[in-house]
Each structure stands twice: as C-alpha cells, then as structure tokens.
Amino acid sequence: MRISPLTLLPPAIFAGLAAMFYIGMQREDPSALPSMFVGAEAPALTEATLPGYPGFPAAALRAGEVTVINFWASWCPPCRAEHPTLLRLADQGIALYGVNFKDTSDQAVAYLRDASNPFRGIAFDPAGRTAIDWGVTAPPETFIVGPDGTVLYRFIGPLVGSDYEQRFLPELEKALASARGGES
C-alpha cells in the first residue's frame, strides 16, 4: 500500500504551526511589541508646533538629561486618562515633551487649554509621519530617551494604574539614576 505525499501535508502543517506557537509562547512577554529604536539614537521629530505653544527643539533630545516623549491626541480616551499622570511627572521636574499626532491644531489647543499643559514643548504631527518614524502604533505611546539621545524604553498604552507603576516607573527611575551616575 502506497501513501500519497498529500496525506502527509496536513499533519506537517499542523506540526509546523504548533512549533511556531510554542516558540512564541516562550517569549518573556508575549504581549510586548519590541521597538527597533531601543538602544539606538532617537529618530528626528517634526519641527511643526501647535500655535501658542513652545516647540520641540531637536537639541532637547541630547540636552544631557533624561527626556520623556509622549505621543498623544485630543480624540484619544486613553490619552485623556493618562493626562493627570503626565501633569504629575511635569510637576516632578521630568523633561516631558509631547508629540500631538493625527489631530487638528484647534482640537489639540482646546484640549490643552481645558486640561492644562504638562509638556515643555510640543511637536505637531497631523499626518502622523513622525509617529511612523518612531514606530508608534496607536496613541498613547511614551518613550524614555537618555541624556545622549538614545532611546532607552518604549511604553505602549496609557500611563495609569499598576502597569504604569510596575513597568514604566522602574524604567524611568533606572534611567534617572543612571544619568545621575548612580546604580542602574
């Protein structure tokens, strides 16, 4: 009795898929989206700004201090949820800059006027090109950039709750300690 090679194809496909799924489940954090910029120089930012707000000079990324870059939009509910956290970070003296993207300047300005502005400077990216350059998938996303302009960490989602406390804050504290010459 001869077995057709086609009868072996479904079990072979199943075995291949099972192996891929198994390997994928062995990752440290299967929900994490890796950033190709972590450990690399931060990409350029648009020079466009929101009317009436300070811009985001390119030199700010290499100004010798840890910088936090937050990509946000006025129409984004998670961005609104994280806004009190951004205000607290700014009050603590964190060099916090914003990139408003896929938004209108009128809506962004109205939102900042109503909710208060936590940012030292804001880049305006209505077409989302800067967000694409940074690998941003959806707002909000926040990056920690080292004093030399190297991207140290990428956080996807709103800076709220235990996720913020357990993942973002330790990375920010590590970056600040390293910048001060302390233990990382």
N, C-alpha and C positions, 0 to 999 in steps of 0.2 A: 504494500500500500504506500503510495506516494503522497506527501503532504505539500500542498501548494504554498509557495512563499507568501502569498497574500493572506493566508490564515495566520501567519506569524506576525503580520504587521500590527493588528490591534494590540496584542499583548506587549509588543516592543514599544509602541507609542505610549501605552499606559505606564510602562516601567520608566521611560524617559521623563514623563510628566511627574511621576511620583518622586523621582530623584531630584528634579528641579524644585518641587515644593519642599522636600525635606531639607535641601541645602538652604533654601530661602528662610525656612523656619529657624535655622541655626544661627542666623544673624543676631548680633547683640540687641538691637532694637529694630524689629521688623517694620515698625511704622515710621521710622526715621527716613527722611529724604536727604541723602548726602548732598553736600554742597561742594562743587568743584572749586570754590573760592576759598574754603577754609584752608589756611596755611599759605595762601597766595596774596599778592597785592590786591587791594580793593579796586574794583572797576571804577571808571570815571563816572561822575554824576553830571546830570544836566545843569547848565548854568541858569536856566529859566527859574524865575521865582514867582511867588504869589504877590500880587500888588499889596504894598504896605507892610510887607514882612521882610526881614533880612534874608539874604540868600545863603547859599551853602558854598563857601569858597573851597576849591579843591585842596588848598593847603590845610584845611581843617582836619583832613584825614591823616595828615602827617605832622600834626602840631605838637607831638610829644606827650599826648595824653590819650587815655582810652576813650574811644568815641562810640556811642551807640547810635545806630542808624535805624530808624523806624519807617517802614513803608506802610502808608495808610491812605484811606479815602473817606470822605464825609458820608458816603452812602453805605458804608460797611458797618453792620451792627457789632461784630467783634472788635472793630477799631474803637467804637464808642465805649464798649465795655472795658477796654484796657486804658482808656484815657486817664482815669484817676491814678493809675499806676505810673503813667508817664509823667503826670504832674508831680508825684512824689519823687520820682527819680530826678527830675529837674530841680526840685527843692533841695535834694541832697547834693547838688552840685555836679551831677553826672553830665558830661558833654553830650547832650542829646540833640540830634538833628533829625528832621523829618523829610520824607520824600512823599509828596502827595501825588498819586497817580490814578489815571483813568477817571478823572474827576473834572468838574468845571471850577474855574477860579472863584466864581461867585459863591458856589456852594461851599467850597473849602474855606473861604474867608469868613462866610457867615457862621460856619461850624466853629472855627477857632475863636471868633468874637463871642459866641454864646458859651462855649465850653472852656475857654481860656487856652492860651498857647504855651505848651511845655517846651517848645523847640527853640534852640539858639539860632537856628537858621532852617529854612525850608526850601527844598528844590521842588519845582513844579514839573510834573511829567504826564501831561494829559494823554499822550498817545501810548504811554507805558513802555517806551523804548529803554529807558534807564532800568526799569524793573526787569525787563528781559535780560539786559546786560548783567544784572546781579543774580539772575536765576530765580527771581521771585515768581511763585506760582499763583498766589492769591493774597490779598491783604487780610490781616496784618502779618508782616514778617519783620523780624528785628535782627540786626547784625551787631556783633561786638567787634570793633576794629582796634587793633593795638596801636601804641604810640607811633610806630613806624609805618602805619598804613596797611598792615597785614590783617586779613580777616581771620579772627580767632574763633568765632562761633556764629551759628545761624539758628534762630528760633522761629519756628513756624507756628502761627496762631496767636491768640491774644495773650498778653502778659497779665494773666489773672490766676488766682487760685493756687492749688498745690503744684500744678505743672510749672507755673512761674517760679514758685518758691523752691522746688526740688531740682529743676533743670536750669532755668535762666540765671537766677541769683547766684548759685555757686560758680557758674562760669564768669559772671561779671566780677564777683569778688576775687576769683583767681586772677583775672586779667588786671584788676586794680592792684592787687598785691604784687604781681609780677612787675608792673610798671613802677611801683614804689621801691622795687628791689627786694621785696620780701619773698617768702617761700610760695611756690605755686601749688 
